[in-house]
């Protein structure tokens, strides 16, 4: 049920409807991470490794500080993850050209291969869900996700200009 107040549509949801939405998010997240989790066990990696690989792929050459900002983890935690990925030959750390104290991160060929395997698993799950839900639901879902983002984190999110997820 929605009503219009000052030209703005308002949606009124009961606590029970909100609880069901929260539960749906928990179970959807479990499904969304299940396939990559199975792949990551072959490497003895966890979700932190996956997130690091994902965002390094999205922004090759990103600095360690930028990755810290995106992931919202401690420097110690990220260093542990990066050390493993570098030692295993999936990530390369290069000294900054302008600031020698900076480290810039790139996926190696092996890292690109693992990232593709992880992303393919998630894309396949999302594609199937999007097909089942239909284009209007996809657009609405994306609007809800964007509205849930903390404003200071939105700067890291780069939506596709064509309006598809």
C-alpha positions, -999 to +999 in steps of 0.1 A: +000+000+000+014+034-009+002+069-008+015+101-023+027+128+000+040+160-016+045+143-049+066+115-033+052+080-031+053+065+003+053+028+009+040+015+043+052-019+053+044-038+084+071-051+107+063-086+096+067-077+059+101-060+067+112-091+087+103-113+057+124-090+035+153-093+059+151-130+060+149-131+022+182-111+021+199-135+045+189-165+025+196-149-009+230-139+003+236-175+014+227-187-021+247-159-038+278-169-019+274-207-019+288-213-054+319-191-049+324-206-014+326-241-029+352-229-054+372-210-027+375-241-006+398-256-033+422-229-025+417-227+013+404-191+007+374-173+022+351-145+013+376-118+021+399-133-006+370-133-030+361-096-023+397-085-027+400-104-061+367-090-072+376-053-066+411-056-079+396-070-111+372-041-112+399-015-108+433-028-119+461-008-103+439+002-073+459+012-043+459-008-011+444+022+007+415+024-019+409-013-014+409-008+024+382+019+019+361-003-003+362-034+018+360-016+052+384-040+069+415-034+090+449-030+074+461-061+093+432-082+079+437-070+043+475-075+046+469-111+056+446-117+026+469-099+001+500-117+014+483-150+007+471-139-028+505-125-037+524-156-024+500-179-044+506-159-076+471-145-080+479-108-072+508-086-081+518-056-060+537-028-077+553+002-062+536+035-071+552+056-098+543+089-082+545+078-046+569+050-038+551+043-005+519+033-024+513-002-036+491-008-066+474-041-071+468-062-102+455-096-109+480-120-125+468-144-153+460-170-126+441-143-106+421-134-137+412-170-142+400-175-106+381-142-107+363-153-139+353-187-123+339-170-092+321-143-111+307-167-137+291-187-108+275-156-094+265-142-128+248-175-136+228-175-104+218-138-109+209-143-145+186-172-136+170-152-108+166-121-130+150-141-158+125-156-134+117-123-118+115-102-150+128-068-160+106-046-137+116-067-107+153-064-117+150-026-119+132-025-086+157-048-069+186-026-080+168+005-067+164-012-033+200-022-032+212+012-041+189+028-015+204+005+011+240+016+004+256+039+029+260+073+012+298+073+017+301+039+000+281+049-031+311+066-045+327+031-050+297+018-068+296+024-105+262+014-119+260+004-155+248+034-176+224+013-196+202+007-165+208-031-162+225-049-133 
